[in-house]
Amino acid sequence: SQYVINDLLNIDSRNHDGSATEDIDANMEEFLRIPSKFEHLMVFSLAVCVDSFLYPWAMLPLKFIWGLVCLACTIYKMIQKKKWRLNPDEADVHGIGFHRRHLYAILQSLLIWLVYSQILCPISIGKLYHWIRGQAMLKLYVLIAIVEVFDRLLCSFGQDAWDSLYWNTTRRPRHPRLFVSIIVVGVYVTIHSLFLFVHVATLSVAVNSADHALLTLLISGNFAEIKSTVFKKYNKQNLFKITTSDICERFKLALFLLLILFLNRFQGEMTSSMVNDYCLMCGIVFAAELISDWIKHSFITKFNFIKSTAYFDYALVLSGDVTGIGHEGLSLDYTHAAVKRLGLAQIPLVCVTARYLHEAVRFAIAFKGNGDVDHPFSALVDLMADGSKWKFYIGLLKCMGALVVFKVFLGICIRAVARRNLGGDSRVALKDKALSSKAPKVKDNKETTDTKKKQ
């Protein structure tokens, strides 16, 4: 009778099995809250990535031109005084003089131009596309795995290489170690740009193929990553590294898909239905990326007892990097701290983007020369095709000015959001503590600390 009353009919509601508690309900609430918290951080971080990516396009050319002007003024002063070495006060002409920080911007610009023009431009995008398309699926799987592994390794190595170059440029510009740093950075940018170049070509084959076999392989890789990360022990610091890696991966995926669409449209072969099919493929890729990230972060936080507020702590860390809190003694550009924190391959991405834009413009000019007046982007190359190069350069300067204005406006908006995130003095104190070392040190929760003590 007791079995019928309690177990089958559940008439006696006073008897509880004790398995359902308030803590379990709180854990489930945290589990369901992770995707929204993660996406809030992702939106802010992607805006920071876009701002950092636009820096070499909008601000670095201005720094390069200003550095050349300062160098010319210093050389003029040296010729006037007939000295090969001047004091800092003597080198200035009306307050304009060449300093060591100008050399770093010049070296950055030259390295971008050399890798783009001498390494990437000789490579045919069409031949690479068809070579990848003709390979067996097993070879492509190995190729994708190699590209992803070396991409993460090179992202970590590249930030240290650029820091070393800046140190040698500003501290010992006449030391032979400066030339070694230039060679190391040049080799790094070359290798990383080539890997990213192959990555874009592979993704282009995946979204343009009719059978979508390679696209299925790429999507399955996202879910295979869940198996390799979820069943491991993490604290907040380790989870922050995974989060920054996912942020950079999401930004690169969006950039590469945009470049592929841009190139396909410039080739003049995409109808409206083809554009819709391409957007559908992009939606599938992004949906797989979103779902895999949500599953991965939700279960990592569940198994390691990490609160959803950890993602707001990560936003505080990035907000401090954007506003300069904790980096007051550095004289690098304002995007350096955020780029280093996220591990974004800033310069190699710029080189690959420039190569694809060059290919798109080449196709647009070719279609214009063949009389394809219905080309969707034919108006952009009218001046170039008609021989009015000076008008083309004026239009290019206008586009450059618009890009600078957009970059400044985006930077202002990001800093406003970052200051709002930092808020009061307590959050600033948390930010200062988090930036006390290279890696963000966010305080672990009680459960993780107790587990460490037991071990």
C-alpha positions as a printed NumPy array, in Angstrom:
array([[  0.   ,   0.   ,   0.   ],
       [  2.866,   2.388,   0.767],
       [  4.373,   1.643,  -2.646],
       [  1.074,   2.418,  -4.399],
       [  0.537,   5.623,  -2.422],
       [  4.052,   7.093,  -2.72 ],
       [  5.651,   5.728,  -5.868],
       [  2.779,   5.173,  -8.244],
       [  0.027,   7.572,  -7.225],
       [  2.286,  10.134,  -5.45 ],
       [ -0.58 ,  11.002,  -3.114],
       [  1.579,  11.728,  -0.095],
       [  3.347,  14.881,  -1.263],
       [  5.106,  15.302,   2.056],
       [  7.603,  12.569,   1.156],
       [ 10.458,  13.891,  -0.965],
       [ 13.313,  11.899,  -2.417],
       [ 15.83 ,  14.646,  -1.627],
       [ 17.45 ,  14.712,  -5.095],
       [ 16.03 ,  18.1  ,  -6.126],
       [ 17.646,  20.967,  -4.201],
       [ 17.968,  24.712,  -4.56 ],
       [ 21.629,  24.392,  -5.582],
       [ 20.752,  22.153,  -8.517],
       [ 18.146,  24.645,  -9.663],
       [ 20.701,  27.472,  -9.376],
       [ 23.229,  25.456, -11.399],
       [ 20.643,  24.848, -14.101],
       [ 19.87 ,  28.562, -14.189],
       [ 23.582,  29.327, -14.627],
       [ 23.8  ,  26.684, -17.346],
       [ 20.992,  28.307, -19.327],
       [ 22.427,  31.783, -18.788],
       [ 25.859,  31.005, -20.311],
       [ 24.957,  31.449, -24.046],
       [ 23.524,  34.951, -23.542],
       [ 26.447,  36.068, -21.357],
       [ 28.906,  34.614, -23.837],
       [ 27.264,  36.397, -26.786],
       [ 27.253,  39.733, -24.936],
       [ 31.001,  39.374, -24.509],
       [ 31.327,  38.213, -28.12 ],
       [ 29.584,  41.314, -29.532],
       [ 31.856,  43.685, -27.602],
       [ 34.96 ,  41.66 , -28.451],
       [ 34.12 ,  41.483, -32.154],
       [ 33.767,  45.27 , -32.197],
       [ 37.242,  45.479, -30.643],
       [ 38.548,  43.079, -33.309],
       [ 37.063,  45.195, -36.106],
       [ 38.588,  48.331, -34.592],
       [ 41.989,  46.665, -34.299],
       [ 41.753,  45.261, -37.824],
       [ 40.975,  48.698, -39.279],
       [ 43.978,  50.277, -37.543],
       [ 46.56 ,  49.155, -40.184],
       [ 44.192,  50.323, -42.945],
       [ 43.266,  53.725, -41.539],
       [ 45.868,  54.863, -39.016],
       [ 49.086,  53.078, -39.972],
       [ 49.362,  54.807, -43.416],
       [ 49.012,  58.179, -41.685],
       [ 51.75 ,  57.221, -39.216],
       [ 53.917,  56.027, -42.11 ],
       [ 53.533,  59.336, -43.971],
       [ 54.13 ,  61.335, -40.804],
       [ 57.239,  59.266, -40.055],
       [ 58.629,  59.998, -43.523],
       [ 57.936,  63.727, -43.047],
       [ 59.763,  63.693, -39.712],
       [ 62.638,  61.756, -41.265],
       [ 62.923,  64.297, -44.085],
       [ 62.955,  67.168, -41.573],
       [ 65.678,  65.46 , -39.547],
       [ 67.8  ,  64.801, -42.652],
       [ 67.375,  68.43 , -43.683],
       [ 68.547,  69.543, -40.257],
       [ 71.549,  67.189, -40.446],
       [ 72.557,  68.581, -43.841],
       [ 72.114,  72.128, -42.595],
       [ 74.295,  71.602, -39.535],
       [ 76.67 ,  69.202, -41.344],
       [ 76.398,  66.618, -38.574],
       [ 75.583,  62.929, -38.888],
       [ 74.355,  62.641, -35.308],
       [ 72.208,  65.297, -33.674],
       [ 70.791,  65.745, -30.236],
       [ 67.014,  65.369, -29.944],
       [ 66.62 ,  69.135, -29.56 ],
       [ 68.759,  69.848, -32.609],
       [ 66.967,  67.292, -34.811],
       [ 63.583,  69.006, -34.531],
       [ 62.478,  71.43 , -37.239],
       [ 59.696,  73.6  , -35.827],
       [ 58.991,  70.861, -33.32 ],
       [ 59.011,  68.101, -35.984],
       [ 61.734,  65.489, -35.678],
       [ 62.297,  61.816, -36.361],
       [ 62.135,  59.633, -33.258],
       [ 62.518,  55.931, -32.695],
       [ 58.776,  55.328, -32.39 ],
       [ 58.377,  56.534, -35.993],
       [ 60.729,  53.796, -37.166],
       [ 58.411,  51.09 , -35.796],
       [ 55.437,  52.349, -37.851],
       [ 57.622,  52.549, -40.966],
       [ 58.845,  48.98 , -40.452],
       [ 55.283,  47.735, -39.978],
       [ 54.155,  49.361, -43.221],
       [ 57.13 ,  48.052, -45.173],
       [ 56.644,  44.505, -43.905],
       [ 52.973,  44.558, -44.908],
       [ 53.835,  45.835, -48.374],
       [ 56.667,  43.325, -48.895],
       [ 54.628,  40.289, -47.845],
       [ 51.647,  41.42 , -49.9  ],
       [ 53.529,  42.326, -53.072],
       [ 56.402,  39.841, -53.068],
       [ 54.871,  36.756, -51.419],
       [ 51.081,  36.745, -51.878],
       [ 50.656,  38.533, -55.204],
       [ 52.693,  35.988, -57.218],
       [ 50.406,  33.188, -55.945],
       [ 47.431,  32.562, -58.226],
       [ 44.185,  32.32 , -56.252],
       [ 42.502,  30.399, -59.094],
       [ 45.217,  27.755, -59.289],
       [ 45.231,  27.315, -55.522],
       [ 41.431,  27.008, -55.519],
       [ 41.383,  24.271, -58.158],
       [ 44.314,  22.438, -56.554],
       [ 42.45 ,  22.245, -53.244],
       [ 39.239,  21.264, -55.015],
       [ 40.973,  18.35 , -56.737],
       [ 42.377,  16.817, -53.559],
       [ 40.899,  13.817, -51.772],
       [ 38.827,  14.371, -48.652],
       [ 41.426,  12.708, -46.425],
       [ 44.136,  15.086, -47.618],
       [ 41.844,  18.051, -47.077],
       [ 41.063,  16.889, -43.546],
       [ 44.783,  16.722, -42.762],
       [ 45.34 ,  20.112, -44.433],
       [ 42.597,  21.766, -42.392],
       [ 43.972,  20.293, -39.173],
       [ 47.487,  21.52 , -39.972],
       [ 46.255,  25.025, -40.812],
       [ 44.249,  25.325, -37.584],
       [ 47.074,  24.067, -35.36 ],
       [ 49.736,  26.307, -36.895],
       [ 47.362,  29.266, -36.903],
       [ 47.026,  29.092, -33.117],
       [ 50.747,  28.527, -32.607],
       [ 51.696,  31.424, -34.861],
       [ 49.185,  33.752, -33.174],
       [ 50.961,  33.172, -29.863],
       [ 54.423,  33.548, -31.38 ],
       [ 53.571,  36.616, -33.443],
       [ 52.681,  38.896, -30.53 ],
       [ 56.032,  38.219, -28.847],
       [ 57.841,  38.767, -32.145],
       [ 56.221,  42.192, -32.642],
       [ 56.959,  43.155, -29.028],
       [ 60.591,  42.181, -29.513],
       [ 60.778,  44.288, -32.674],
       [ 59.29 ,  47.29 , -30.884],
       [ 61.703,  46.903, -27.982],
       [ 64.752,  46.749, -30.245],
       [ 63.453,  49.623, -32.38 ],
       [ 62.939,  52.01 , -29.47 ],
       [ 65.671,  50.871, -27.067],
       [ 68.612,  49.858, -29.25 ],
       [ 68.044,  50.838, -32.898],
       [ 71.739,  50.573, -33.77 ],
       [ 72.208,  47.119, -32.262],
       [ 72.515,  44.082, -34.608],
       [ 69.651,  42.505, -32.674],
       [ 67.283,  44.885, -34.47 ],
       [ 68.043,  43.263, -37.82 ],
       [ 67.491,  39.822, -36.305],
       [ 64.099,  40.971, -35.008],
       [ 63.16 ,  42.346, -38.422],
       [ 64.049,  39.026, -40.067],
       [ 62.113,  37.032, -37.451],
       [ 59.006,  39.204, -37.825],
       [ 59.268,  39.075, -41.619],
       [ 59.457,  35.267, -41.597],
       [ 56.565,  35.075, -39.14 ],
       [ 54.292,  37.374, -41.168],
       [ 55.139,  35.443, -44.339],
       [ 54.396,  32.001, -42.889],
       [ 51.248,  33.079, -41.062],
       [ 49.914,  34.917, -44.115],
       [ 50.442,  31.816, -46.242],
       [ 48.545,  29.632, -43.767],
       [ 45.655,  32.102, -43.631],
       [ 45.739,  32.347, -47.441],
       [ 45.279,  28.576, -47.693],
       [ 42.543,  28.76 , -45.051],
       [ 40.531,  31.253, -47.119],
       [ 40.97 ,  29.156, -50.259],
       [ 39.809,  26.021, -48.436],
       [ 36.745,  27.793, -47.085],
       [ 36.013,  29.129, -50.584],
       [ 36.05 ,  25.589, -51.973],
       [ 33.751,  24.455, -49.16 ],
       [ 31.047,  27.071, -49.716],
       [ 31.224,  27.002, -53.53 ],
       [ 31.196,  23.224, -54.044],
       [ 27.972,  21.59 , -55.173],
       [ 28.174,  18.474, -52.984],
       [ 29.086,  20.396, -49.791],
       [ 31.253,  17.501, -48.621],
       [ 34.07 ,  19.774, -47.514],
       [ 31.573,  22.09 , -45.804],
       [ 30.323,  19.129, -43.789],
       [ 33.921,  18.344, -42.873],
       [ 34.511,  21.893, -41.665],
       [ 31.316,  21.926, -39.604],
       [ 32.119,  18.551, -38.035],
       [ 35.429,  19.989, -36.891],
       [ 33.583,  22.475, -34.679],
       [ 31.791,  19.699, -32.848],
       [ 34.938,  17.592, -32.662],
       [ 36.468,  20.478, -30.71 ],
       [ 33.808,  19.99 , -28.029],
       [ 35.131,  16.506, -27.257],
       [ 38.698,  17.776, -26.889],
       [ 37.839,  20.642, -24.517],
       [ 34.75 ,  19.878, -22.45 ],
       [ 36.061,  16.9  , -20.471],
       [ 39.075,  18.711, -19.033],
       [ 39.633,  20.702, -15.865],
       [ 39.673,  24.495, -16.217],
       [ 39.696,  27.591, -14.057],
       [ 38.753,  31.127, -15.047],
       [ 42.156,  31.896, -16.514],
       [ 42.089,  28.838, -18.784],
       [ 38.51 ,  29.552, -19.801],
       [ 39.521,  33.105, -20.738],
       [ 42.136,  31.737, -23.149],
       [ 39.523,  29.486, -24.755],
       [ 37.128,  32.429, -24.983],
       [ 39.666,  34.708, -26.698],
       [ 40.484,  31.918, -29.143],
       [ 36.787,  31.56 , -29.99 ],
       [ 36.492,  35.334, -30.439],
       [ 39.357,  35.437, -32.945],
       [ 38.008,  32.372, -34.722],
       [ 34.563,  33.961, -35.069],
       [ 36.083,  37.193, -36.42 ],
       [ 38.288,  35.387, -38.943],
       [ 35.348,  33.285, -40.137],
       [ 33.223,  36.396, -40.739],
       [ 36.098,  38.166, -42.515],
       [ 36.91 ,  35.203, -44.759],
       [ 33.285,  34.656, -45.772],
       [ 32.998,  38.352, -46.601],
       [ 36.153,  38.213, -48.733],
       [ 34.847,  35.178, -50.625],
       [ 31.522,  36.899, -51.301],
       [ 33.353,  40.055, -52.366],
       [ 35.541,  38.135, -54.817],
       [ 32.633,  36.142, -56.24 ],
       [ 30.597,  39.294, -56.837],
       [ 33.518,  41.009, -58.555],
       [ 33.894,  38.024, -60.865],
       [ 30.432,  38.856, -62.221],
       [ 29.125,  35.298, -62.151],
       [ 26.712,  35.477, -59.198],
       [ 23.019,  35.976, -59.77 ],
       [ 20.564,  36.888, -57.035],
       [ 19.697,  33.226, -56.466],
       [ 23.372,  32.352, -56.158],
       [ 23.843,  35.122, -53.619],
       [ 20.917,  33.742, -51.622],
       [ 22.419,  30.247, -51.727],
       [ 25.741,  31.624, -50.584],
       [ 24.103,  33.495, -47.714],
       [ 22.338,  30.266, -46.742],
       [ 25.673,  28.447, -46.629],
       [ 27.159,  31.228, -44.518],
       [ 24.185,  30.987, -42.183],
       [ 24.721,  27.24 , -41.79 ],
       [ 28.408,  27.749, -41.03 ],
       [ 27.675,  30.466, -38.473],
       [ 24.869,  28.442, -36.899],
       [ 27.229,  25.503, -36.436],
       [ 29.824,  27.842, -34.932],
       [ 27.272,  29.349, -32.529],
       [ 25.849,  26.02 , -31.381],
       [ 29.261,  24.445, -30.854],
       [ 30.48 ,  27.463, -28.854],
       [ 27.34 ,  27.476, -26.697],
       [ 27.597,  23.761, -25.953],
       [ 31.303,  23.967, -25.24 ],
       [ 31.151,  26.933, -22.857],
       [ 27.972,  25.778, -21.134],
       [ 29.403,  22.403, -20.211],
       [ 32.856,  23.737, -19.338],
       [ 31.312,  26.127, -16.82 ],
       [ 28.99 ,  23.402, -15.542],
       [ 31.697,  20.796, -14.956],
       [ 34.123,  23.298, -13.38 ],
       [ 31.58 ,  25.245, -11.295],
       [ 32.33 ,  28.575, -12.978],
       [ 29.692,  31.278, -12.664],
       [ 28.268,  33.076, -15.67 ],
       [ 29.566,  36.362, -14.209],
       [ 33.035,  35.278, -15.332],
       [ 32.243,  36.534, -18.826],
       [ 31.562,  40.009, -17.463],
       [ 34.94 ,  39.839, -15.71 ],
       [ 36.48 ,  39.078, -19.095],
       [ 34.675,  42.114, -20.511],
       [ 36.259,  44.196, -17.742],
       [ 39.692,  42.947, -18.749],
       [ 39.127,  43.874, -22.405],
       [ 37.6  ,  47.213, -21.381],
       [ 40.754,  48.024, -19.449],
       [ 42.874,  47.108, -22.459],
       [ 40.801,  49.393, -24.685],
       [ 40.83 ,  52.357, -22.294],
       [ 44.493,  51.903, -21.328],
       [ 44.032,  51.004, -17.651],
       [ 47.054,  49.026, -16.555],
       [ 49.068,  50.048, -19.632],
       [ 49.908,  53.641, -18.696],
       [ 53.661,  53.167, -19.147],
       [ 53.444,  51.842, -22.712],
       [ 53.776,  54.083, -25.768],
       [ 52.52 ,  51.575, -28.337],
       [ 49.375,  52.172, -30.36 ],
       [ 46.139,  51.839, -28.433],
       [ 45.125,  48.618, -30.216],
       [ 48.231,  46.742, -29.11 ],
       [ 46.976,  45.703, -25.667],
       [ 43.658,  44.38 , -26.982],
       [ 45.313,  42.588, -29.913],
       [ 47.805,  40.926, -27.608],
       [ 45.102,  39.948, -25.116],
       [ 42.904,  38.395, -27.791],
       [ 45.74 ,  36.856, -29.806],
       [ 44.484,  38.404, -33.059],
       [ 46.718,  37.966, -36.11 ],
       [ 46.375,  41.602, -37.104],
       [ 49.099,  42.078, -39.734],
       [ 48.768,  38.686, -41.522],
       [ 45.005,  39.219, -41.83 ],
       [ 45.643,  42.617, -43.404],
       [ 48.047,  41.072, -45.931],
       [ 45.57 ,  38.347, -46.939],
       [ 42.702,  40.857, -47.178],
       [ 44.792,  43.152, -49.388],
       [ 45.591,  40.23 , -51.703],
       [ 41.928,  39.286, -52.117],
       [ 40.909,  42.897, -52.671],
       [ 43.604,  43.153, -55.344],
       [ 42.206,  40.058, -57.049],
       [ 38.67 ,  41.452, -56.886],
       [ 39.718,  44.765, -58.454],
       [ 41.613,  42.888, -61.17 ],
       [ 38.479,  40.965, -62.11 ],
       [ 36.39 ,  44.139, -62.045],
       [ 38.772,  45.892, -64.452],
       [ 38.831,  42.851, -66.733],
       [ 35.029,  42.713, -66.897],
       [ 34.887,  46.441, -67.538],
       [ 37.403,  46.113, -70.345],
       [ 35.268,  43.368, -71.931],
       [ 32.286,  45.703, -72.021],
       [ 30.39 ,  44.193, -69.106],
       [ 28.565,  47.386, -68.178],
       [ 26.073,  45.443, -66.055],
       [ 28.764,  44.366, -63.646],
       [ 27.554,  45.235, -60.113],
       [ 30.817,  46.982, -59.23 ],
       [ 31.617,  48.472, -62.63 ],
       [ 31.075,  52.008, -61.346],
       [ 34.019,  51.628, -58.96 ],
       [ 36.501,  51.045, -61.786],
       [ 35.115,  53.481, -64.371],
       [ 37.783,  56.069, -63.635],
       [ 40.59 ,  53.486, -63.675],
       [ 39.414,  51.87 , -66.91 ],
       [ 38.988,  55.226, -68.67 ],
       [ 42.576,  56.205, -67.936],
       [ 41.771,  58.994, -65.47 ],
       [ 44.179,  57.799, -62.829],
       [ 44.386,  61.095, -60.991],
       [ 40.61 ,  61.058, -60.526],
       [ 40.871,  57.472, -59.372],
       [ 43.45 ,  58.414, -56.757],
       [ 41.276,  61.309, -55.58 ],
       [ 38.397,  58.898, -55.182],
       [ 40.713,  56.526, -53.348],
       [ 41.705,  59.318, -50.96 ],
       [ 38.038,  60.058, -50.319],
       [ 37.426,  56.403, -49.491],
       [ 40.464,  56.512, -47.214],
       [ 39.094,  59.565, -45.442],
       [ 35.717,  57.883, -44.986],
       [ 37.478,  54.837, -43.551],
       [ 39.406,  56.998, -41.09 ],
       [ 36.192,  58.726, -39.978],
       [ 34.468,  55.37 , -39.496],
       [ 37.472,  54.032, -37.584],
       [ 37.509,  57.044, -35.247],
       [ 33.749,  56.848, -34.68 ],
       [ 33.931,  53.11 , -33.942],
       [ 36.815,  53.666, -31.533],
       [ 34.876,  56.357, -29.671],
       [ 31.844,  54.072, -29.329],
       [ 33.963,  51.168, -28.084],
       [ 35.665,  53.347, -25.488],
       [ 32.326,  54.668, -24.291],
       [ 31.061,  51.112, -23.797],
       [ 34.334,  50.131, -22.112],
       [ 34.134,  53.01 , -19.618],
       [ 30.533,  52.117, -18.88 ],
       [ 31.594,  48.501, -18.235],
       [ 34.331,  49.593, -15.838],
       [ 31.937,  51.79 , -13.897],
       [ 32.886,  52.461, -10.255],
       [ 36.106,  52.23 ,  -8.315],
       [ 35.546,  48.591,  -7.327],
       [ 35.484,  47.465, -10.928],
       [ 38.582,  49.509, -11.694],
       [ 40.319,  47.825,  -8.77 ],
       [ 39.311,  44.437, -10.17 ],
       [ 40.686,  45.49 , -13.539],
       [ 43.997,  46.629, -12.048],
       [ 44.352,  43.305, -10.26 ],
       [ 43.525,  41.379, -13.426],
       [ 46.205,  43.246, -15.352],
       [ 48.943,  42.685, -12.782],
       [ 50.515,  40.107, -15.132],
       [ 50.445,  39.156, -18.786],
       [ 47.595,  36.664, -18.418],
       [ 44.289,  37.886, -17.001],
       [ 44.061,  36.707, -13.413],
       [ 40.425,  36.503, -12.436],
       [ 39.701,  35.136,  -9.   ],
       [ 38.638,  31.504,  -9.051],
       [ 35.375,  30.486,  -7.464],
       [ 35.132,  28.68 ,  -4.15 ],
       [ 34.48 ,  25.261,  -5.598],
       [ 37.574,  25.326,  -7.81 ],
       [ 39.77 ,  26.531,  -4.913],
       [ 38.524,  23.796,  -2.611],
       [ 39.219,  21.169,  -5.255],
       [ 42.785,  22.435,  -5.624],
       [ 43.349,  22.232,  -1.873],
       [ 42.116,  18.633,  -1.804],
       [ 44.498,  17.697,  -4.582]])
